[in-house]
Structures are given as C-alpha cells and as structure tokens.
Amino acid sequence: MRSRLAILTLGLLLSFVLLACSKKPDQTTQTTDSSTTNPAPAATSPAPAQPAPAPMRAEPKPEPIIVPAGTTITVRLAQSVGSKISQAGQSFSGSVANAIVVGGRTGIPSGATVTGTVVDAKPLGRFAGGASLTLKLTSIDIHGSEREIQTAAVTQTEKGKGKRTAVLAGGGAAVGALIGGLAGGGKGAGIGALAGGGAGTGGAAFTGNKDIVLPAESALSFTLEQPLEVKER
C-alpha cells in the first residue's frame, strides 16, 4: 500500500518537472519576439550648432562741424532796438540771415534763432552830447539745441549834428554808412544794417540830432570770438 503511494507521488513530481521544462523555451521565445517587435530606439545625433550671426557694424558718426572763431554771422532783428528805447542788460532776438557753411557742410542753418544782449544804451544828451548803442550775441538755437556763443560787441554812436560812426568794440575799425530801405524788404528808407567783423558797412535810422534806432528786420553782423562745435543733424 505504501509503495503504491510512493510511486504515485513520484509520478506526480515527474509530471510537474516535465511541465516546468516545457514552459521555459516558450518564455525565451516570447522574450525574443518582444525584443524583435519593439526594437530599442536608435540614438539620435545632436543637430549641428548654427553659426552665431555676425555683429552689426555701427556706422561711424560724422565728425562735428567746427565753426571757427572770426566767422561773421549776419542776423535780422526780430524787434527794434535803440539808444533810447533799449536798456543795458535787455535781451533781443533775431534769426540768422545767411547759412554758415564749413567744408561743404552747413554748420549754422539760415533762420536759426539767436539771442543777444544790449550791452550799453545811452540816449542822446547823456553820452557826451551823443547817443550810443552796443549789442552782442549770447546764444544760438541749432536744430532745437540752444548753444552759448561769444561774439564781439558791435557799437554805434551818434555825436553832434548828423555825424555818424559805427565802431566794432575792441577792433577799432570805424565804419559809417546809411543803408536805405529795410534789410531784405526794400520798403521805406533810412533803415540801415549795422555790420561788424570786417563786413565793412553799417548804418542806422537817424538824421541830425536823433537817437539811434535799429528797426525790426535790420541786419546786423557779429563776429564769433570762440569756435562753435556743431553736431550735424
């Protein structure tokens, strides 16, 4: 009886061993199949680096324009000034009559606004029996930028009856001339343009024993005492 049980038990064990051995090849096959069906992704090579763009070359800035000392700036007055109607320290304004060109480039454009100061104004009878008027420019507006400038003062005096002199302060050059008509308009008579800095002519609207009067639109020439640096627009 016991021997039969032992034989049955041994038979069952052999059966389990045989079953286990028969399953192993299947698992290997499945593993191989899965490896073939789903191959590992191939390694991708990195994209080549793009060359950096070349830096933009900044265009060289033009050299500033240097308006040299000694340059004559002709100005048209925006209001009347005179030995009696003006006072020392009073400001006046005007505009540049002619463009100043340096080396083919415009340093000071025509129409640029200027500001000046009445350095001295003495009416008739307070200055050794005559009248005196001295003016100079103090600033100029170029392309919206106001710049301080220094010019030689221009002085005109009236002494005695009908004697007229125009003296450039510090220069000692006397000029005298009565220019008829408004500067730039030609209307009326007896209205002069006072000139300095070697321009050579000058005048004022007066006759006999009258105070010096320079009406609006009169042309006055001033001389730069120091160079003016201007950046081209």
C-alpha positions in Angstrom: 0.0 0.0 0.0 2.7 2.4 1.0 4.7 1.5 -2.1 1.8 2.5 -4.3 1.5 5.9 -2.7 5.2 6.4 -3.1 5.0 5.5 -6.8 2.0 7.9 -7.4 3.8 10.7 -5.5 7.0 10.2 -7.6 4.9 10.2 -10.8 3.3 13.5 -9.9 6.6 15.1 -9.2 8.0 13.9 -12.5 4.9 15.3 -14.3 5.5 18.8 -12.7 9.1 18.7 -13.6 8.3 17.9 -17.2 5.7 20.7 -17.4 8.2 23.2 -16.0 10.8 22.2 -18.5 8.4 22.5 -21.4 7.4 26.2 -20.4 10.9 27.7 -20.3 11.5 27.7 -24.1 8.2 29.5 -24.6 9.2 32.3 -22.3 12.5 32.6 -24.1 10.7 32.8 -27.4 8.3 35.4 -26.1 11.2 37.5 -24.8 13.0 37.2 -28.2 9.8 38.1 -30.0 9.2 41.1 -27.9 12.7 42.3 -28.5 12.3 41.9 -32.2 8.9 43.6 -32.3 9.9 46.6 -30.2 13.4 47.4 -31.1 15.2 49.9 -28.9 15.1 53.4 -30.4 18.3 54.3 -32.2 20.4 57.0 -30.6 19.9 60.4 -32.4 22.9 62.5 -33.1 22.6 66.2 -32.0 21.8 68.8 -34.6 24.8 70.8 -35.8 25.2 74.1 -34.0 24.2 77.1 -36.1 26.9 79.7 -36.5 26.3 82.9 -34.5 25.2 85.9 -36.6 28.0 88.4 -37.4 27.7 91.5 -35.2 26.2 94.6 -37.0 28.9 97.2 -37.6 27.8 100.6 -36.4 28.1 103.3 -38.9 30.8 105.8 -37.9 29.3 109.0 -36.6 30.2 112.1 -38.7 32.7 114.4 -37.2 31.2 117.6 -35.7 31.4 120.8 -37.6 33.6 123.4 -36.2 32.6 127.0 -37.0 35.9 128.8 -36.5 36.4 132.0 -34.5 36.3 135.0 -36.7 33.3 133.8 -38.6 30.7 136.6 -39.3 27.1 135.8 -38.5 24.6 138.1 -40.1 21.4 138.4 -38.1 18.0 140.0 -38.8 16.5 141.6 -35.7 13.1 140.4 -34.5 12.3 143.7 -32.8 13.5 147.2 -32.7 16.4 148.3 -30.5 17.8 151.7 -29.9 19.8 154.0 -27.7 16.7 155.4 -26.2 14.2 152.6 -26.4 16.6 149.9 -25.0 18.4 149.5 -21.7 21.6 147.8 -20.8 21.1 144.2 -19.9 17.9 143.9 -22.1 17.6 140.9 -24.4 16.8 140.9 -28.0 16.3 138.1 -30.6 16.7 137.6 -34.2 17.4 135.0 -36.9 20.4 134.0 -39.0 20.1 135.7 -42.4 22.6 133.5 -44.3 23.7 129.9 -43.6 27.2 129.4 -42.4 28.9 126.6 -44.4 32.1 124.9 -43.3 33.8 122.4 -45.5 30.7 121.9 -47.6 28.6 121.2 -44.6 26.1 123.6 -43.0 27.2 124.5 -39.5 24.6 127.2 -38.8 21.4 127.0 -40.9 19.6 130.0 -42.3 16.8 131.0 -40.0 18.4 129.7 -36.8 17.2 131.7 -33.8 19.7 133.9 -31.9 19.5 135.8 -28.7 21.6 138.8 -27.8 22.0 141.4 -25.1 22.1 145.1 -25.1 25.5 145.8 -23.5 25.0 149.5 -23.4 22.4 152.0 -24.5 22.7 155.8 -23.9 20.2 158.2 -25.4 21.1 161.5 -26.9 22.4 164.1 -24.4 23.7 161.5 -21.8 26.8 160.4 -23.6 29.0 163.5 -24.2 26.2 165.0 -26.1 25.6 162.0 -28.3 23.9 158.6 -28.4 25.5 155.1 -28.1 24.2 151.6 -28.6 26.2 148.4 -28.1 25.0 144.9 -28.8 26.3 141.3 -28.8 25.0 137.8 -29.3 24.9 135.4 -26.4 23.2 132.2 -27.7 22.0 130.4 -30.9 19.5 127.6 -31.4 20.6 125.0 -33.8 18.3 122.1 -34.6 16.4 122.7 -31.3 19.6 122.8 -29.2 20.5 126.1 -27.7 24.2 126.8 -27.6 26.0 129.6 -25.8 28.2 131.7 -28.1 30.6 134.7 -27.6 30.7 137.4 -30.2 32.5 140.7 -30.4 30.3 143.6 -29.4 29.1 146.0 -32.1 28.8 149.6 -31.1 27.3 152.5 -32.9 27.4 156.1 -31.7 25.9 159.4 -32.8 27.8 162.6 -31.9 26.8 166.1 -32.9 24.6 167.0 -35.8 24.4 164.4 -38.5 27.8 162.8 -37.6 27.5 159.0 -37.6 30.1 156.4 -36.6 29.9 152.7 -36.1 32.7 151.0 -34.2 33.4 147.4 -33.6 34.2 147.1 -29.9 37.8 146.0 -29.3 38.6 146.2 -33.0 39.0 149.9 -33.5 37.6 149.7 -37.1 35.1 152.5 -37.7 32.6 152.3 -40.5 29.8 154.6 -41.4 27.0 154.2 -43.9 23.3 154.8 -44.1 21.7 152.0 -46.0 18.3 152.9 -47.4 15.4 150.5 -47.2 14.5 147.7 -44.9 17.1 144.8 -45.0 15.6 142.1 -47.0 12.4 144.0 -47.9 13.4 147.2 -49.6 10.5 149.1 -48.2 10.9 152.5 -46.8 14.1 154.5 -46.5 16.7 155.4 -43.9 16.8 152.0 -42.3 20.3 150.6 -42.0 22.2 147.4 -41.3 25.0 147.6 -38.7 28.0 145.5 -39.7 30.9 144.2 -37.7 33.7 141.7 -38.0 35.0 143.1 -41.3 31.7 143.1 -43.1 32.6 146.7 -43.9 29.3 148.7 -43.9 26.8 149.8 -41.3 24.2 152.4 -40.5 21.2 153.4 -38.5 17.9 155.0 -39.0 18.6 158.5 -37.7 19.3 162.0 -39.1 20.7 165.1 -37.4 20.5 165.0 -33.6 18.4 161.9 -33.2 18.8 158.8 -31.1 20.0 155.6 -32.7 17.2 153.3 -33.8 17.6 149.9 -35.4 14.1 148.7 -36.6 13.0 145.1 -36.8 14.3 143.4 -39.9 17.6 145.3 -39.7 20.6 143.2 -40.5 23.5 143.2 -38.0 26.8 141.3 -38.5 28.5 139.8 -35.4 31.9 138.0 -35.3 32.5 134.8 -33.3 35.2 135.2 -30.7 35.4 131.5 -30.0 34.9 128.4 -32.2 31.5 126.8 -32.2 31.2 123.0 -32.4 28.0 121.8 -34.1 26.9 118.2 -34.5 25.4 117.5 -37.9 21.8 116.5 -37.8 
